[in-house]
Amino acid sequence: MTDEANGAVGATQGDADAGTRDSHDVGQRTGNGNGAATGENGAATGETGAEAREDRIARGTGVREQIARGLRARKQNRLNVPDQAVVRTPEQARVTMPARPPNVAESSRVPSWLQTGAAWSWRLLLLGAAIYLIARVLGILYIVVVPCIAALLLTALLQPLTARLRRAGLPGLAATWVTLLIAAAVLGGLILLVSNRVAADYPTMVAEVKHTTTQVESLLSGPPFHVKSSSVKNALNNIPSYLSKHKSLVEGTVVTGGKIAAEFFGGLVLMLFVTFFLIKDGERIWNWLLGAMRPETARRMDRAGHASWLAVVYYMRGTVAVAAIHAIVVGLALWIMGVPLVIPLAVLVFVAAFVPLVGLLVAGTLAILVTLATKGWIDAIILLGILIIEDQLEAHLLQPQVVGRVIRLHPLAVILSLAVGGVLAGIPGAVVAIPVVAVITRALPELRRSDPGPDEPG
């Protein structure tokens, strides 16, 4: 009887093993079928991977997707709230409580939050020291750094034209020279137009200045000032004697001005050379840099670099639009008032507008002085009000909405970037602050994003 029971048990076990092998074979075939289907789906979606990646880079970091991820994380946190603690009897608590080790190491007595804070602190101190040393080196080499940054911005402005010429069939060298010649022609035309208008309007400006000076003298000689005209003339005649007495100060100022002029022209030449080679061989230089990295790192850096370059290009386009708006508004105001040198002053405002917020005030001061000398203080006050309104519009509307929207930055980020850049590095810092922030916000998501596998869409 026992042998028969053992035989039945053995037969049952054999049937179970056979069933297990059949299930394994079926699962293996099912896995192969799913793998084939997945391969087909990957091949189908792989064709649109490049277009999706380009669209994602052009649209920026995906603000809506990031907000949706944050909402999902918050909902997940709410779902993962631990249940109420189970109430145990004192006997159960005493039985399940782990015994404390007799010897506790001194390091284990430090709270975990303090250990984490200390670890982050010394790393942040080292990072701050490294950033400070880099800033010091860049400050010493500002004669080289500033022209190179200007060349990058100029390349971002001119490179789209070069790319169009290359797509039209021109060789790389020819497209580069044509781009630079077009830029030189535009710049030369502006200089020629300004020179002609200065030569034409200068006599009118001198006559109006003399007339305004006569009015000012008569105003000062009357009530309530009662200043004699002879006193004003004596004050004007004291200028040559002041210059003769402070000859050393004047000579030092001239020497300093000559040094600044030499640095300016040296930086200008360096900027032109760097711009030429960046437009001509920018792709080769970038490929050379990527070739020194591992393949996975090179792919991430390529995505981050492409997104950063698009941000710089969009920034330059937005800045040109803002500068054109300023030049048109100031030029129309000066033309309506009948102020001479309208075109030179408008061009000056356009160039100065590339320095956010500050440039408009500096160029506007010269326009106010010309208006005051030629048209009087009423027109000068009106122009001052126009410039103040424009400066506020640039800070709160044009820069955040035009430039910030083009490079996908929040208006608060644009204003804070300008403030921090101006405090740290003055006018050059204010010029490059927004491009630097735009590059960081575009590059970091691409660097954090994992490299897609062979069967995954890009």
C-alpha positions, 0 to 999 in steps of 0.5 A, a space after each residue: 500500500 505504501 509503494 502504491 502511494 509513493 508511485 502515485 506521488 511520483 507520477 503527480 510530481 512528474 506531471 508537474 515538472 512537465 507542466 512547468 517545462 511547457 509553461 517555460 517554453 510558452 513563456 520563452 516563445 511569448 518573450 520572443 514575440 514581445 521582443 520582436 514586437 518591441 523591435 518593430 516599435 523601436 524601428 518605427 519610432 526611431 525614424 522620428 527620434 531626431 525630429 523629436 529631439 530637435 523640437 524638444 531643444 527648440 522648445 526649451 526645457 519643457 516647462 509644462 512637462 516639468 510642472 506635470 512631473 512635480 504634480 505627479 511627485 506631490 500626488 505620489 508623496 500623498 499616496 505614500 503617507 505611512 499608515 497610523 502607527 500600530 499600538 502595541 502592548 508594553 510586553 510586545 514592545 519590550 519583546 520586539 525592541 532591538 537591543 542597543 549595542 554595548 559599544 557605540 562608535 562616536 561617529 554614529 552619535 552624530 545626527 545624520 542631518 549634521 553629517 550630510 550638512 558637513 559633507 555638503 559644506 566642505 564640498 561647497 567651500 571647495 567649489 566656491 574657492 575654485 570659482 573665485 580662482 577662475 574669476 580672478 584669472 578671467 579678471 587678469 585676462 580680461 583683454 583676451 576674455 572680453 573680445 572672445 565673448 564679443 566674438 561669440 555673440 557676433 558669431 551667433 548673430 552672423 552664423 545663421 546667414 552663413 548657414 543659409 549661404 552654405 545651403 545655397 551652394 557656396 563653399 565654407 570660405 566663400 560663405 564666411 567672406 560674404 557674411 563678413 563683407 555684408 556685415 562690414 558694408 552695413 557697418 560702413 554704411 551706418 558710419 558714412 550716414 552718421 558722418 554725413 549727417 554730423 557734417 550737415 547738421 553741425 553748423 545748425 547745432 552751433 548756431 542753436 547752441 549760441 542762441 541757447 547760451 544767450 538765452 541762458 545768460 539773460 535768464 541768469 542775469 534776471 530775477 531771481 538769480 541776478 548773475 552778471 554776464 561778466 561773471 559767466 564769461 570770467 568762469 568760461 575764461 578760467 578754463 584755460 588757466 585751470 588746464 595750465 595749472 593742472 597740467 600733470 592731471 590732464 597729461 595723466 588723463 590723456 595717457 590713460 585715454 591712450 592706453 584705453 584706446 590701444 586696448 580697445 583697438 587690440 581687442 577689436 582686432 582679436 575679436 575680428 580674427 576669432 569671429 572669422 575662424 568661429 564662422 568658418 571652422 566652428 563645426 570642426 572646432 566643436 567636433 574636435 572638442 567632442 572627439 576628446 571625450 568618451 562616446 556617451 559623454 560626447 553625445 550628451 555634450 553635443 546635445 547640450 552644446 546645440 541647445 546652448 548655441 540656439 539660446 545664444 542665437 535667440 538672445 542676439 535676435 531678441 536684443 537686436 529687436 529691443 535695440 531697434 525699438 529704442 532707436 526708433 522711439 528716440 529718433 522719432 522723439 528727436 525728429 518731432 522736437 526738431 533736434 539736430 543730429 537725429 540719425 547719429 543719436 539714434 544710431 548711438 542709442 541702437 548700439 548702446 542698447 546692447 548693454 541692457 538697462 544702462 546703455 540706454 541711460 548713457 546714450 540718452 544723457 548725450 541726447 538730452 545734452 544736445 536737446 538742452 543746448 539746442 532746444 532748451 530745458 523744456 524739450 530736454 525734460 520731455 526727452 528725459 521723461 521719454 527715456 525714463 519711461 523707455 528704461 522702465 519698459 525695457 527692464 519690466 517689459 522688453 527684456 523679460 517679454 521679448 528677450 526672455 520669451 525668445 530664450 525661454 526665461 522667466 521675467 524674474 530670472 532676466 531681471 535678477 541675472 542683469 542685477 547679479 551680472 552688473 554687480 559682479 562684473 559691471 557693464 560686461 557682466 550685464 551684457 553676458 549675464 542673460 546669455 550665460 543664464 540661458 546657456 545654463 538653463 538649456 544645457 543642464 537638462 540635456 546633460 542630465 538626460 540619459 543617453 537613449 539605447 539602440 531600441 529607444 527613440 532619441 
